[in-house]
Amino acid sequence: MAKRTQKAGATAKFGARYGVSVRRNAGSAMAKKSRKYTCPVCQYKKVTRKSVGIWHCNKCDYTFAGGAWEPFTRASDANSRILRRSVEGATTADMAFIAQQAAMDYERSLVESEEE
């Protein structure tokens, strides 16, 4: 006989209430919350959530702030890129200029190698 229903997983406690999409979104959020993540300090997969936005590595005891459901969000990735650029002293325009100069140097080296 064919299987008629799917397993509900962590959202089984909601039963048939609230609708499919709400239960699906709640299930993905609950899975993100309870998953173990990689520590930014020791690189082990031991980071767990202590409370909303507080993440703790059980190996090296490093505690840091992150997102509500995940320790690293898209906004935190963008902020870390901006901070890295400001620490290195290069702005976006500087990075574009450096890339343009590198491309021109590469083209010059190709032309010189062809001439030899």
C-alpha positions in Angstrom: 0.0 0.0 0.0 1.3 3.5 -0.8 2.5 5.9 1.8 -0.2 8.6 2.2 1.4 11.2 4.5 4.8 12.7 5.0 6.7 12.8 8.2 6.3 16.2 9.9 9.6 16.2 11.8 10.1 18.9 14.4 6.8 20.6 13.4 4.7 17.6 14.2 3.8 19.2 17.5 1.7 21.8 15.6 -0.5 19.1 14.1 -2.7 20.3 11.2 -2.8 23.8 12.5 -1.3 27.1 11.0 -1.0 26.0 7.4 1.7 24.2 5.4 4.0 27.2 4.6 4.0 28.4 8.2 4.9 25.0 9.5 7.6 24.6 6.8 9.2 28.0 7.6 9.1 27.1 11.4 10.7 23.8 10.7 13.6 25.3 8.7 14.1 27.9 11.5 14.1 25.3 14.2 16.6 23.2 12.2 19.0 26.2 11.7 18.7 26.9 15.4 19.7 23.5 16.7 22.4 22.7 14.1 26.1 22.8 15.0 28.2 25.4 13.2 32.0 25.9 12.6 33.8 28.0 15.2 35.6 31.1 13.7 38.5 30.6 16.2 39.3 26.9 16.4 37.5 25.8 13.2 35.8 22.9 14.9 32.1 22.2 14.3 31.1 22.8 18.0 29.2 26.2 17.9 25.7 26.0 19.4 23.1 28.6 20.3 22.8 29.6 23.9 20.0 32.2 23.4 18.7 34.5 20.7 21.8 35.9 19.0 24.3 34.4 21.5 26.5 31.6 20.1 29.1 29.5 22.1 31.8 27.1 21.0 31.9 24.1 23.3 35.6 23.3 22.4 37.4 26.6 22.9 34.8 28.5 25.1 34.5 31.3 22.6 31.2 33.2 22.9 30.1 35.7 20.3 27.1 37.5 18.9 25.4 36.4 15.7 22.0 36.1 14.1 18.9 34.8 15.8 18.8 31.6 13.9 22.3 31.3 12.4 25.7 32.6 13.8 26.7 34.2 10.5 24.2 36.2 8.5 24.6 37.8 5.1 24.7 41.2 6.9 27.6 40.0 9.1 29.5 38.8 6.1 29.1 42.2 4.4 30.2 44.0 7.6 33.3 41.8 7.9 34.3 42.6 4.3 33.8 46.3 4.9 35.9 46.1 8.1 38.6 44.1 6.4 38.9 46.7 3.6 39.0 49.6 6.1 41.7 47.9 8.2 43.7 47.3 5.0 43.2 50.9 4.0 41.6 50.2 0.6 38.2 51.5 -0.4 36.1 50.0 -3.1 37.4 52.5 -5.7 41.0 51.6 -4.6 40.2 47.9 -5.1 38.8 48.6 -8.6 41.9 50.6 -9.5 44.2 47.9 -8.2 42.3 45.3 -10.2 42.5 47.4 -13.3 46.3 48.0 -12.9 46.8 44.2 -12.4 44.9 43.5 -15.6 46.9 46.0 -17.6 50.2 44.6 -16.2 49.1 41.1 -17.2 48.3 42.2 -20.7 51.7 43.9 -21.0 53.5 40.8 -19.8 51.6 38.7 -22.5 52.6 41.2 -25.2 56.2 41.1 -24.0 56.3 37.3 -24.0 54.9 37.2 -27.5 57.6 39.6 -28.8 60.4 37.5 -27.4 
